[in-house]
């Protein structure tokens, strides 16, 4: 996992990232503290790119992709940061996504297999949780029950994916074209690997589920966050563009821009955390996200219990009053309570912090970015949580006048032993 952040004001944008990367395999999970997540997108212009979540695009490390793009970009520049982002994705497609057709097909087949395998596990767990006596029934009846559960789960997930926003490049994808590209693979995998669940209804519904997923912004499995940060030629204040990238389908990249943050006269300071942001959000808002999420349910349960207690007390003697108490809209009261909490967070914590950020010097921006990443690492270190944030913190500062400046950076080599690297960097 990862913790990365961008802090912006009119002076500069400071970016920081930890070095932890989690590798999962057949023997479990292992964390390495050597990953590079911040890269210059151009050697000559004030633009950078930060990666989080998956370090690979399909099977190719993002570091290789970024450095080849940077090498081909050379002295070329663009008016806006968005133009760099658009050009980067055009470059990905022009290089055939750095993967062969066979690799992309294998990646897709793996996704289909593991998706259907997950459905079978969910169907079995649903049967167990419903307290069905699976031991006393025949294997044929168990399979029938599992099939029924799979269909119910698929129907529920289809509704979810249909309600999700659609990827811009996939709104025109038809079911006919989807079947031409991937229909035979779905059929072959279910027939060969999940023979007991190979019915026409399940095959049709699973195909529809995969179709709705491909079109949606609900990324499952392996995906990467790319954060572009810096300045275009025509921009005097910094911008960040956060994008999520998943995979390739029908010669198109499944990606979308999640958020664009621009510094201007009406927005003079901003804090943009990505990936593991719970500690940073706690500092900014004054309340832990975990506690914040339980506020509504806790207050709602308390209010309903108190109201029910009052109804029981007055019910026999004052039925009209009891009727009035039953008519109280407790959910509306809870919403009002939460709105007030949000208002307090905004006034007492968020606004003062952002106001302070807007006037910080470059040095203070860099120090703040590094400190917030370090505090996330420290929280993982002193708790029972997996230490998925750690290692050296890389910090960089990008300003209009000075360009990209490393404040702290780890190297896998000693600079004094490799003068040729420094000498050849700008060639």
C-alpha positions as CSV (number, residue, x, y, z in Angstrom):
1,X,0.0,0.0,0.0
2,X,0.9,3.6,-0.1
3,X,0.6,7.1,1.4
4,X,1.2,10.0,-0.9
5,X,0.2,13.7,-0.7
6,X,0.2,16.9,-2.6
7,X,0.0,20.3,-0.8
8,X,-0.6,23.3,-3.0
9,X,-0.6,27.1,-2.7
10,X,0.3,29.9,-5.0
11,X,4.0,29.5,-4.3
12,X,4.4,25.8,-5.2
13,X,3.2,22.3,-4.9
14,X,4.9,20.0,-2.4
15,X,4.6,16.2,-3.0
16,X,5.7,13.4,-0.7
17,X,5.4,9.6,-0.8
18,X,6.5,6.7,1.4
19,X,8.6,3.8,0.1
20,X,6.5,0.8,1.1
21,X,5.2,-1.7,-1.4
22,X,3.2,-4.8,-0.6
23,X,3.8,-7.9,-2.6
24,X,1.2,-10.8,-2.4
25,X,2.0,-14.3,-3.4
26,X,1.2,-17.9,-2.7
27,X,3.3,-17.7,0.5
28,X,1.5,-14.7,1.8
29,X,2.2,-10.9,1.8
30,X,5.6,-9.2,2.2
31,X,6.3,-5.5,2.5
32,X,9.4,-3.9,0.9
33,X,10.5,-0.3,1.7
34,X,12.3,0.4,-1.5
35,X,9.6,1.6,-4.0
36,X,9.9,4.8,-6.0
37,X,6.6,6.6,-6.4
38,X,7.5,10.1,-7.4
39,X,9.0,10.8,-10.9
40,X,9.7,13.8,-13.1
41,X,7.5,13.7,-16.1
42,X,9.8,16.0,-18.0
43,X,13.5,16.7,-17.3
44,X,13.2,20.3,-18.3
45,X,9.7,21.5,-17.3
46,X,7.9,21.7,-13.9
47,X,5.7,18.6,-14.2
48,X,5.7,15.3,-12.2
49,X,3.8,12.1,-11.8
50,X,3.1,10.2,-8.6
51,X,1.9,6.5,-8.5
52,X,0.0,4.7,-5.8
53,X,-1.7,1.3,-5.4
54,X,-0.4,-1.0,-8.1
55,X,3.1,-0.4,-9.4
56,X,2.4,-2.1,-12.7
57,X,0.3,-1.4,-15.7
58,X,-0.9,-4.9,-16.7
59,X,2.5,-6.5,-16.5
60,X,4.9,-3.5,-17.1
61,X,6.3,-1.5,-14.2
62,X,5.0,2.1,-14.3
63,X,8.6,3.3,-13.7
64,X,9.7,2.0,-17.1
65,X,6.6,3.4,-18.8
66,X,7.2,6.9,-17.3
67,X,10.9,7.0,-18.0
68,X,10.4,6.0,-21.7
69,X,7.7,8.7,-22.0
70,X,10.0,11.2,-20.4
71,X,12.8,10.3,-22.8
72,X,10.6,10.7,-25.9
73,X,9.1,13.9,-24.6
74,X,12.5,15.6,-24.6
75,X,12.1,19.4,-24.8
76,X,8.4,19.3,-25.7
77,X,6.0,21.1,-23.4
78,X,2.3,22.0,-23.2
79,X,0.2,25.0,-22.2
80,X,-1.7,23.1,-19.5
81,X,-1.0,20.2,-17.1
82,X,-4.1,18.5,-18.6
83,X,-2.3,18.4,-21.9
84,X,0.5,16.4,-20.4
85,X,-2.0,14.0,-18.9
86,X,-3.8,13.6,-22.3
87,X,-0.5,13.2,-24.1
88,X,0.7,10.5,-21.7
89,X,-2.4,8.3,-22.3
90,X,-2.0,8.8,-26.1
91,X,1.6,7.6,-25.7
92,X,0.4,4.5,-23.8
93,X,-1.9,3.6,-26.7
94,X,0.7,4.4,-29.3
95,X,3.1,1.9,-27.6
96,X,0.4,-0.8,-27.6
97,X,0.1,-0.5,-23.8
98,X,3.6,-2.0,-23.4
99,X,2.0,-5.4,-23.6
100,X,1.4,-8.0,-26.3
101,X,-2.1,-9.0,-27.3
102,X,-1.5,-12.4,-25.6
103,X,-0.5,-10.7,-22.3
104,X,-3.6,-8.5,-22.3
105,X,-5.8,-11.6,-23.2
106,X,-4.2,-13.6,-20.4
107,X,-4.8,-10.7,-18.0
108,X,-8.4,-10.6,-19.0
109,X,-8.8,-14.3,-18.6
110,X,-7.3,-14.2,-15.2
111,X,-9.8,-11.5,-14.2
112,X,-12.7,-13.6,-15.5
113,X,-11.5,-16.7,-13.6
114,X,-10.9,-15.0,-10.3
115,X,-14.2,-13.0,-10.5
116,X,-16.3,-16.1,-11.0
117,X,-14.3,-18.0,-8.4
118,X,-15.1,-15.2,-6.0
119,X,-18.8,-15.5,-6.8
120,X,-18.7,-19.2,-6.0
121,X,-17.1,-18.5,-2.6
122,X,-19.7,-15.8,-1.9
123,X,-22.5,-18.3,-2.8
124,X,-21.1,-20.9,-0.5
125,X,-20.7,-18.4,2.4
126,X,-24.2,-17.2,1.8
127,X,-25.5,-20.8,2.2
128,X,-23.5,-21.3,5.4
129,X,-24.6,-18.0,6.9
130,X,-28.3,-18.8,6.1
131,X,-27.8,-21.8,8.5
132,X,-28.6,-24.4,5.8
133,X,-27.9,-27.9,6.8
134,X,-25.4,-28.6,4.0
135,X,-24.2,-31.9,5.5
136,X,-27.5,-33.7,5.4
137,X,-28.4,-32.7,1.8
138,X,-27.0,-34.4,-1.3
139,X,-24.2,-32.9,-3.3
140,X,-26.7,-32.3,-6.1
141,X,-28.9,-30.3,-3.8
142,X,-25.9,-28.3,-2.5
143,X,-24.9,-27.4,-6.1
144,X,-28.6,-26.3,-6.8
145,X,-28.5,-24.1,-3.7
146,X,-25.1,-22.6,-4.7
147,X,-26.4,-21.9,-8.2
148,X,-29.5,-20.1,-6.8
149,X,-27.2,-18.0,-4.6
150,X,-24.8,-17.1,-7.4
151,X,-27.8,-15.9,-9.5
152,X,-29.0,-13.7,-6.6
153,X,-25.5,-12.3,-6.0
154,X,-25.0,-11.6,-9.7
155,X,-28.4,-9.8,-10.0
156,X,-27.5,-7.6,-7.0
157,X,-24.1,-6.7,-8.4
158,X,-25.5,-6.0,-11.9
159,X,-27.7,-3.4,-10.3
160,X,-24.8,-1.9,-8.5
161,X,-22.6,-1.6,-11.6
162,X,-25.5,-0.2,-13.6
163,X,-25.8,2.6,-11.0
164,X,-22.1,3.5,-11.2
165,X,-20.8,6.3,-13.4
166,X,-19.7,5.1,-16.8
167,X,-16.2,5.5,-18.3
168,X,-16.2,8.1,-21.0
169,X,-14.5,5.9,-23.6
170,X,-16.9,3.0,-22.9
171,X,-20.3,4.6,-23.0
172,X,-20.7,3.4,-26.7
173,X,-19.6,-0.2,-25.9
174,X,-22.5,-2.4,-27.1
175,X,-23.3,-5.9,-25.7
176,X,-22.7,-7.2,-29.2
177,X,-19.2,-5.8,-29.4
178,X,-18.5,-7.0,-25.9
179,X,-19.5,-10.6,-26.9
180,X,-17.3,-10.4,-30.0
181,X,-14.3,-9.4,-27.9
182,X,-14.7,-11.6,-24.8
183,X,-17.8,-13.7,-25.0
184,X,-16.0,-16.9,-26.1
185,X,-13.4,-16.5,-23.3
186,X,-16.1,-16.3,-20.6
187,X,-17.9,-19.3,-22.0
188,X,-14.7,-21.4,-22.3
189,X,-13.5,-20.5,-18.7
190,X,-16.9,-21.4,-17.1
191,X,-17.2,-24.6,-19.1
192,X,-13.7,-25.8,-18.4
193,X,-13.1,-24.5,-14.8
194,X,-16.6,-24.3,-13.3
195,X,-18.4,-27.1,-15.0
196,X,-20.9,-27.7,-12.1
197,X,-22.1,-24.0,-12.5
198,X,-22.2,-24.0,-16.3
199,X,-25.9,-23.2,-17.0
200,X,-27.3,-20.9,-19.7
201,X,-28.8,-18.6,-17.1
202,X,-25.6,-18.2,-15.1
203,X,-23.5,-17.8,-18.2
204,X,-25.8,-15.1,-19.5
205,X,-26.0,-13.2,-16.2
206,X,-22.3,-13.4,-15.6
207,X,-21.6,-12.1,-19.1
208,X,-24.0,-9.2,-18.4
209,X,-22.3,-8.5,-15.1
210,X,-18.8,-8.4,-16.7
211,X,-20.2,-6.1,-19.4
212,X,-21.6,-3.6,-16.9
213,X,-18.4,-3.8,-14.9
214,X,-16.2,-3.1,-17.9
215,X,-18.2,0.1,-18.6
216,X,-18.2,1.3,-15.0
217,X,-15.8,3.3,-12.8
218,X,-15.9,0.6,-10.1
219,X,-12.4,-0.8,-10.5
220,X,-11.8,-4.2,-9.0
221,X,-8.6,-6.2,-8.8
222,X,-5.4,-4.4,-9.9
223,X,-5.6,-0.7,-10.6
224,X,-3.2,2.3,-10.2
225,X,-3.6,5.9,-9.1
226,X,-1.6,8.4,-11.2
227,X,-1.3,11.9,-9.9
228,X,0.0,14.5,-12.3
229,X,1.3,17.6,-10.5
230,X,2.9,20.8,-11.6
231,X,2.5,23.6,-14.3
232,X,1.8,23.9,-17.9
233,X,3.5,26.8,-19.8
234,X,0.4,29.0,-19.5
235,X,-0.3,28.2,-15.8
236,X,1.2,30.5,-13.1
237,X,-0.3,28.5,-10.2
238,X,0.0,24.7,-9.7
239,X,-2.5,22.0,-10.5
240,X,-2.9,18.3,-9.6
241,X,-4.8,15.8,-11.7
242,X,-5.6,12.5,-10.0
243,X,-6.5,9.6,-12.4
244,X,-7.3,6.0,-11.8
245,X,-6.1,3.4,-14.4
246,X,-7.2,-0.2,-14.5
247,X,-6.6,-2.3,-17.6
248,X,-7.2,-2.5,-21.4
249,X,-10.4,-3.7,-23.2
250,X,-11.0,-3.6,-26.9
251,X,-7.8,-1.5,-27.5
252,X,-9.0,1.1,-25.0
253,X,-7.6,2.0,-21.6
254,X,-10.0,1.8,-18.7
255,X,-9.2,5.0,-16.9
256,X,-10.9,8.2,-15.6
257,X,-9.9,11.5,-14.0
258,X,-11.0,11.4,-10.4
259,X,-10.3,15.0,-9.4
260,X,-8.6,18.1,-10.7
261,X,-7.3,20.6,-8.1
262,X,-6.4,24.1,-9.4
263,X,-4.9,26.9,-7.4
264,X,-6.4,30.3,-8.3
265,X,-7.6,33.5,-6.6
266,X,-10.6,31.7,-5.2
267,X,-8.7,28.6,-4.1
268,X,-5.4,29.7,-2.7
269,X,-4.5,26.5,-0.7
270,X,-5.2,22.8,-0.8
271,X,-4.2,19.5,0.8
272,X,-4.6,16.4,-1.5
273,X,-3.9,13.0,0.2
274,X,-4.2,9.8,-1.7
275,X,-4.3,6.0,-0.9
276,X,-4.0,5.5,2.9
277,X,-5.3,8.9,4.0
278,X,-7.0,8.1,7.4
279,X,-4.3,9.7,9.6
280,X,-4.1,12.8,7.3
281,X,-7.9,13.2,7.3
282,X,-7.9,12.9,11.1
283,X,-5.4,15.8,11.4
284,X,-7.2,18.0,8.9
285,X,-10.8,17.3,10.0
286,X,-10.2,16.8,13.8
287,X,-11.9,13.4,13.9
288,X,-10.9,9.9,12.8
289,X,-12.8,8.7,9.7
290,X,-13.6,5.4,11.5
291,X,-15.3,7.3,14.3
292,X,-17.0,9.7,11.9
293,X,-18.5,6.7,10.1
294,X,-20.1,5.4,13.2
295,X,-21.6,8.7,14.4
296,X,-24.9,8.3,12.5
297,X,-25.6,4.7,13.5
298,X,-24.6,5.3,17.1
299,X,-26.6,8.5,17.5
300,X,-29.5,7.0,15.6
301,X,-29.6,3.9,17.8
302,X,-29.4,6.0,21.0
303,X,-32.2,8.4,19.8
304,X,-34.5,5.6,18.8
305,X,-33.9,3.7,22.0
306,X,-34.6,6.8,24.1
307,X,-37.7,7.6,22.1
308,X,-38.9,4.0,22.5
309,X,-38.3,4.2,26.3
310,X,-40.4,7.4,26.5
311,X,-43.2,5.7,24.5
312,X,-43.3,2.8,26.9
313,X,-43.4,5.1,29.9
314,X,-46.3,7.2,28.7
315,X,-48.1,4.8,26.4
316,X,-50.7,3.5,28.8
317,X,-51.6,6.8,30.5
318,X,-51.1,9.2,27.5
319,X,-51.8,7.4,24.3
320,X,-52.0,10.6,22.2
321,X,-48.5,11.7,23.5
322,X,-47.2,8.2,22.7
323,X,-48.6,8.5,19.2
324,X,-46.8,11.9,18.7
325,X,-43.6,10.4,19.9
326,X,-43.8,7.6,17.4
327,X,-44.3,10.1,14.6
328,X,-41.0,11.8,15.3
329,X,-38.7,11.6,12.3
330,X,-35.5,10.4,14.1
331,X,-33.6,10.1,10.8
332,X,-34.1,13.8,10.1
333,X,-32.8,14.7,13.6
334,X,-29.8,12.5,13.0
335,X,-29.1,14.2,9.7
336,X,-29.3,17.5,11.4
337,X,-26.9,16.3,14.0
338,X,-24.4,15.1,11.4
339,X,-24.7,18.4,9.4
340,X,-23.8,20.3,12.6
341,X,-20.8,18.0,13.1
342,X,-19.7,18.7,9.5
343,X,-20.1,22.4,10.1
344,X,-18.0,22.3,13.2
345,X,-15.3,20.3,11.4
346,X,-15.3,22.8,8.6
347,X,-15.1,25.9,10.8
348,X,-12.8,24.6,13.6
349,X,-10.4,22.5,11.7
350,X,-10.5,22.4,7.8
351,X,-10.8,26.1,7.1
352,X,-8.1,27.2,9.5
353,X,-5.7,24.5,8.2
354,X,-6.3,25.3,4.6
355,X,-6.0,29.1,5.3
356,X,-2.6,28.4,6.9
357,X,-1.5,26.3,3.9
358,X,-2.3,29.1,1.6
359,X,0.4,31.3,3.1
360,X,3.1,28.7,3.7
361,X,6.6,29.2,2.2
362,X,8.1,26.6,-0.1
363,X,10.2,25.2,2.8
364,X,7.1,24.9,5.0
365,X,5.1,23.2,2.3
366,X,7.8,20.5,1.9
367,X,8.1,20.0,5.7
368,X,4.3,19.7,6.1
369,X,4.1,17.1,3.3
370,X,6.9,15.0,4.7
371,X,5.4,15.2,8.3
372,X,2.0,14.1,7.2
373,X,3.4,11.0,5.5
374,X,5.7,10.3,8.5
375,X,2.7,10.5,10.9
376,X,0.9,8.0,8.8
377,X,3.9,5.7,9.0
378,X,4.2,6.3,12.8
379,X,0.5,5.4,13.3
380,X,1.0,2.1,11.5
381,X,4.2,1.5,13.4
382,X,2.8,1.9,16.9
383,X,-0.5,0.1,16.2
384,X,-1.4,-3.6,15.5
385,X,-2.1,-2.6,11.8
386,X,0.1,-4.0,9.0
387,X,3.0,-1.6,8.4
388,X,1.9,-0.9,4.9
389,X,3.3,2.7,5.0
390,X,7.0,3.0,5.7
391,X,10.6,3.4,4.5
392,X,12.2,6.7,3.5
393,X,9.9,9.5,2.6
394,X,10.7,11.1,-0.8
395,X,9.8,14.8,-0.9
396,X,9.9,17.2,-3.9
397,X,8.8,20.7,-4.5
398,X,7.6,22.1,-7.8
399,X,7.4,25.9,-8.4
400,X,6.9,28.0,-11.5
401,X,10.3,29.7,-11.3
402,X,12.6,26.9,-10.0
403,X,10.9,23.9,-11.6
404,X,11.2,20.4,-10.0
405,X,13.4,20.3,-6.9
406,X,14.1,17.2,-4.9
407,X,14.1,17.9,-1.1
408,X,14.7,14.4,-0.1
409,X,15.3,11.4,-2.3
410,X,16.5,7.9,-1.8
411,X,18.9,6.3,-4.3
412,X,19.6,2.6,-5.0
413,X,23.1,3.6,-5.8
414,X,25.8,5.9,-4.3
415,X,26.0,9.1,-6.3
416,X,29.8,9.6,-5.9
417,X,30.4,6.2,-7.5
418,X,28.2,7.0,-10.5
419,X,29.2,10.5,-11.9
420,X,28.3,9.3,-15.4
421,X,24.7,9.1,-14.3
422,X,24.6,12.8,-13.2
423,X,26.6,13.8,-16.3
424,X,24.3,12.1,-18.7
425,X,20.9,12.9,-17.1
426,X,20.0,15.8,-19.3
427,X,21.4,14.4,-22.5
